[in-house]
């Protein structure tokens, strides 16, 4: 099973999260005009762009 991580930034860094057992750090860009998600080519983690203003009362 692959991990999905919600983020509120369009650029994320992924290193596999395993410390010395992870992978080289890669920087990934989420294009909000496209799919609002990006998948790490090393570990297949998916980063999804969240919407911080949704669900909060004004």
Sine and cosine of phi, psi and omega as CSV:
sin_phi,cos_phi,sin_psi,cos_psi,sin_omega,cos_omega
0.00,0.00,0.67,-0.74,-0.02,-1.00
-0.98,-0.17,0.53,-0.85,-0.07,-1.00
-1.00,0.07,0.64,-0.77,0.11,-0.99
-0.90,-0.44,0.78,-0.63,-0.06,-1.00
-0.85,-0.53,0.79,-0.61,0.06,-1.00
-1.00,0.06,0.70,-0.72,0.02,-1.00
-0.70,-0.72,0.32,-0.95,0.02,-1.00
-0.90,-0.44,0.26,0.96,0.03,-1.00
-0.87,-0.49,0.51,-0.86,-0.02,-1.00
-1.00,0.07,-0.19,0.98,0.09,-1.00
-0.86,-0.52,0.77,-0.64,0.00,-1.00
-0.77,-0.64,0.42,-0.91,0.08,-1.00
-0.91,-0.41,0.71,-0.70,0.02,-1.00
-0.81,-0.58,0.74,-0.67,0.07,-1.00
-0.80,-0.60,0.26,0.97,0.02,-1.00
1.00,0.09,-0.26,0.97,0.08,-1.00
0.94,0.34,0.12,0.99,-0.06,-1.00
-0.97,-0.23,0.33,0.94,-0.05,-1.00
0.86,0.50,-0.81,-0.58,0.00,-1.00
-0.93,0.37,-0.24,0.97,0.02,-1.00
-1.00,-0.09,0.09,1.00,-0.01,-1.00
-0.99,0.16,-0.56,-0.83,0.01,-1.00
-0.69,-0.73,0.15,-0.99,0.04,-1.00
-0.83,0.55,0.60,-0.80,0.01,-1.00
-0.92,0.38,0.77,-0.64,0.08,-1.00
-0.83,-0.55,0.55,-0.83,0.03,-1.00
-0.97,-0.25,0.79,-0.61,-0.08,-1.00
-0.88,-0.47,0.58,-0.82,-0.01,-1.00
-0.92,-0.40,0.77,-0.63,0.07,-1.00
-0.99,-0.13,0.85,-0.53,0.02,-1.00
-1.00,-0.05,0.95,-0.30,-0.04,-1.00
-0.91,0.41,-0.27,0.96,0.03,-1.00
-1.00,0.09,-0.16,0.99,-0.03,-1.00
-0.96,-0.30,-0.93,-0.37,-0.17,-0.99
-1.00,-0.10,-0.15,0.99,-0.06,-1.00
0.88,0.47,0.39,0.92,0.03,-1.00
-0.45,-0.89,0.37,-0.93,0.08,-1.00
-0.56,-0.83,0.55,-0.83,-0.02,-1.00
-0.89,-0.45,0.73,-0.69,0.02,-1.00
-0.92,0.39,0.77,-0.64,-0.01,-1.00
-0.95,0.31,-0.28,0.96,0.00,-1.00
-1.00,0.04,-0.79,0.61,-0.17,-0.99
-0.91,-0.42,-0.04,1.00,0.03,-1.00
0.92,0.39,0.28,0.96,0.16,-0.99
-0.89,0.45,0.63,-0.78,0.04,-1.00
-0.93,-0.36,0.79,-0.62,0.06,-1.00
-0.97,-0.26,0.80,-0.60,-0.06,-1.00
-0.90,-0.43,0.74,-0.67,0.02,-1.00
-0.97,0.23,0.89,-0.46,0.00,-1.00
-1.00,0.05,0.08,-1.00,0.01,-1.00
-0.84,-0.54,0.99,-0.13,-0.10,-1.00
-0.89,0.45,-0.37,0.93,-0.04,-1.00
-1.00,0.09,-0.23,0.97,0.00,-1.00
-0.98,0.17,0.67,-0.74,0.06,-1.00
1.00,0.08,-0.01,1.00,0.01,-1.00
-0.94,-0.34,0.71,-0.71,0.02,-1.00
-0.96,0.28,0.61,-0.79,0.00,-1.00
-1.00,0.06,0.00,0.00,0.00,0.00
